[in-house]
């Protein structure tokens, strides 16, 4: 039973009258009361609202729409790589090695899409690491005999019984299996994967149904889709997938949206049937180039949260030597300079802060997790730069570029000269079995290089330091660190090798960023790359140093940001949809010029002269314009002028459009306007429509406090219950100042939007999440609103 009080703020007769007016106008007014069976109160802000299905959100989320994690305030999500299972005679990383007390979620990598368009991990059998393999004699790896399956899945289920707060998700796809899969013999089958699946709704239905069956069978808490990539950017993703991806570029995003919508609907139905909420998440690109071809990233509404792949931002696919996963831009990124990003736009986009703000434009901070790599990227034969940073490294023979890079795809930018041998322990092989030069190493190997240690595992990875000079530890690997970028790296001046790394200093700084911005947490690829020192052997090996640092920092970081808007929104809602479409394809998508279509699904006419306001991400300059004869103004602007050295200054740019006086939008009708912006943004959000002296928020935002259950809200905008006003929704006017009776502001305390404090003789209201920002110092557009003297 619910322990929340059921409050009636209006007499029944008044409620009936208000309901009748709301029906007539197509308006929904959120209700205070939420029954134990109506989970609307727990639905996270902005998550897709599916009518007619009583989705048990309260199984996973609390009454504020924040995820319940059994203690920690923020997520610590680790990918578990199934192939570290000992089958290749390399060191194992098994389920017992997971630091179960230091993670909140585990993403199991990977399942794939088989030839029947179903999720699969291959045929059962003793050599199947997922469901059949066993590890006799390994402490903690004893199978649970009560389960019908063995392998990693058995151990995951076994350890979850002892750690019930840790959620497990099956991750589908990944770089190697987005467009195909590896069969039971290890041969890649090029079946198209996500690229062809998303072409056909019947195939999507088959896949989504199979996911429901799969997670029920193996006890997963949800599914993580790792589709690399649904973008119109040419030659993006795995070169093995180009046959399928290139001719479909114009429709990939639409297919992705259909896939994620269908998957969410099927999971919702299963959740309602089982009384257990099943999550849907995605690993998403952080590259501004890929995101420019991803339209307005319309899938965010179907995700419980997005895991940002804020790594691989620089790598040997081109000549620009830089950090794998910088937190900030420094204004001197060689790749950004090459493309005139600073002189044209004033900001660089190959950094974690920029990617976070891209998604923050359409999602609450708490539904966003940044990614960190537990592996390196690197080049050899580097020239210029500062100890290699922002130097250059081009492969000498550009006719031999790895597939998908340089001359192989007709690029004007040379492919890089990737590090090899001892500097490339975790390398991939190409289709002919040759080493792909990329400087990829687990962090524990990078620590051994840094300390000049020749470890005992080189033979396990096919290295021969006796006979091959490239496989020897040669020269000094000196650690460097940029506090501006928040990025460490190793520089070997003898070999001119640059390896971008992560360590405790950078991890702690990123954890501080997560806490300060109110983010949901962190995701990392992948668990077996973490390190600890083995004093008996005198070398670094697999461990949990970085995971422990993340957990310790985030465990008491305070509640994450649970709302999209940073300020007050209207209490009344109008059923109006807003879509962006008609994007140009690939490199032609500049300037970005979609059609914004406003569809009136309510029962009241939107008159000419009405104003439509919305926020959009600060990843684009504050200069949006229109080409359809409407009036559009920008401001207030969250970030203006100068580069984004040290991070973008705010979350949102703001735009206001006036519908032409001659253009009424009748019920069921639409109006369209061409808008123009210059750098990628995810979907605009926090819409506010004003006419007739009143302002309304729009249903397209899927705001909290509305939902389904015994008394679902009619999607036409007609409430089926007596409407009242929700006290959790910010009012449209500021509260009166009153006496200085509000609690005194404390620099160490976390404040959320709507919290009141007193400070230096004034009352103040927090507009959004904040900590350590003193009232009176944040300016007109800052976090604290001055309510006057007291």
Steps between C-alpha positions, in 0.01 A plus 500: 500500500609856434617703799453828314201703628206537267427873499185652359549868419164565330148394596351237272255738333785739421706210363218401268464855372875534444510162327222607265687818413819302447324260266358788303840667463709185453701575812639260758561617858720259699354339811646491848373162608667185372368159600723204569391356165558819302872523439490837323667676793810285458540540123821694427463841342497479121457123471252388233144486631314193375130523569291204609789307654560511875878502484643422847747789510501498880679164488815685390431870559401701806226762528735765356574289192853416613635150467515295819845343528501369856735762643726675246385839372641458149546214255827310456446289187756249382509306175586132546680358195397139448812406304740534797410140581832317455413338169790679330755416776505862614434614858135463597258752642200312633185594690668438841762765405235772478517742797133439576491744788633784285265486197131576464444357149668248275468498121577156358684524166374378260196331360429533127219489244488158335377398156141476626509861628509384863735580783753219540823396670545192284411136542514343844793270564803453727710746296243779514638746760159660551289194581715185495862552604622416851821582689584205728736581784453879475392627843158664483428368150305197616172469309160543664351151442142629530527684168441343160794683342870530580771742388522868585121526519486241779762686701331837444174364634680336790684816603190718456329294769770619741502852355132572420550873451730451200305505174615301198421588139571303184682720250431435133728590211820691563761600246554145375137382493285798404484386138569130536595234753755234580368146467590209727821442301612861539424587136335834442161479329419824318122501529446874538418496870332819615537658156263254332291415806382859537385508135193293575245528782429127494871428560506758779200333664669160480816638658318688777289196588814287515667751735208470743527120492879516541511728804224302670687173438840615624396742774624827349353831616489649154670546167774736384508575127846574361428588137811654338369710328161624384632808322503645152869587539681309222736218593406511869520174692670168431632478140367143485150651520535759222329273247182528706545844653597720206190451279273545804654814650194718432264272697717356775381740770133439420559126528684544830207700639252229396721235656534678834132597516388144431748357746381741772135416433567124516702540819226713654240232428727231647574717804129548566435128460789396725475778760869563439636796308736416212745772396598612152827689461744576219866566443500822297762681297680804638652617171361826364561375145295183553232690694459753216369207296280374784231765444361604841570166668132422533554180703577666834137483612514118481809467719517468875841655456764556235857373539721748316797343324716797591815327384658425163483876450850487353675197357731373229224500238644845422823689554388730783670390823277572798321359806273199479247649742570861600247652740537850357621677190816708534460729198799345320365161383689437174201329337267786593753749365527305175124528446493868613262418784634770730500780247158402362304393809712591800497149644642152457282189514744214570468497878276355770352831613376583148342153461333525839345835408380361166282247681421737787306706246227234497551293817530557873859482620413195704411297192848557355813301588838598361738230381864447593744259330701243689724469192744717305520644151835583344731588211863444411747720310333814634640837397433836662268580785582521871636161597291374211174675595343666193785371289464312172548138397418388145551151364791519257322300228147640475400221262518265799260680731281269712152444354268794552778759540703736286537414135290185547190722511635792301555720805698821463649439846784243515453193715722483806803284571355295786722354769573126470661209687566562869298822464195323354427206732119503455508544123244366256590302189371590156325248274837362385624448856738798503541723806298820484739770624313709757692520829224312686600370842330425831589753765692240702734448205542877464601513869768239437631704206501812716706322766736336249386150597530206259200293613455123491192490277647615166511150352128458580428787261728378222791735571860388458732755663806277442475494121283803415621848604144637469395266784760627750466763771737760355561855619320685779122544504465830684162595643364841403178666612291790376277644770330712232398194299483270805703246307816301579728341242830315467772639276793289388747744350729220383233335289285812448203303635198676650250294707189670638416355843275534805603482865381602844558872443290520185235259633455701819467822299234342279315372807502856638354619169223240523416604855505873430286481185241268656570224247361152550844342518773333300537210259835341418634267233594257635548334838806291416701808402518627859817447702662417830863435593609143571789544743583127489558508123618860493264601222160655432208268425121502474340668801245751623693819577309725262160346578566555870596862438178560308283330758661679794452839335143441382362298789399811696482753218139592579187451288544541127310757292159353424336772289564621146420865565731716707223740598126524557267345245124559465280272709245437224573276205375519142507198272722636224770310319813654348722308257812580301546333162626552146871496583749503216715187479866467593735788430217693334342544844652843551373737611259274683162596361210273606129571492343552841141375485252599771197270517200597711358181653286691749139612460569873505629722219848648535455855368733701283720718717559219751860463608695177514810496720750219542852418614773346289848378584792738537691271262371734228563875500218718629399616152219271384294654221194418289416515129120494495391854576454442871669710766782330691716653771775344709569549869576468775807317377675245720830525312612790286827622358845352535594133483388227737836468675405370844152400389183653363373762743136393511262224402257680271463756229145636488287587198160666466287486187178681420245320285394739220180687577327352195583138589267337752571135581165327537452171688657223294687748281871576469728789416861479390798729511853450368761561766875533457783427743868438445620223732318184610238506773276224632128567494391840635315470828323689777238631257264773618205621296331828597171645379187649653693621801608149606807284451501123453766236499471247218440127504795446263730545801338204682517692828486327835173459686303363208469135426302185458331260733147460631423859397714561190515843341334505159770591246255742334550723800183409689561391861283216627538599864414819683801727445685670779829686503820315576709655777813349346460708184674836509255793503503757223552784748760538771401453863498808714814581683368497856717523808852357520355178636640283221800286594835673467694412185781246554785467253526125554132419456338376179193703393245402239267716292240673722704484823486825704785647707587827666837667455633850576158648576321358194287196424608291199349218295713238319402471134673164459750267668793680659772466759755756614367788285440794732168685464558848368803402293340305214341790309158545342513177305677299767368236734371726781191719457492799737160512675575829669615638833381346822 
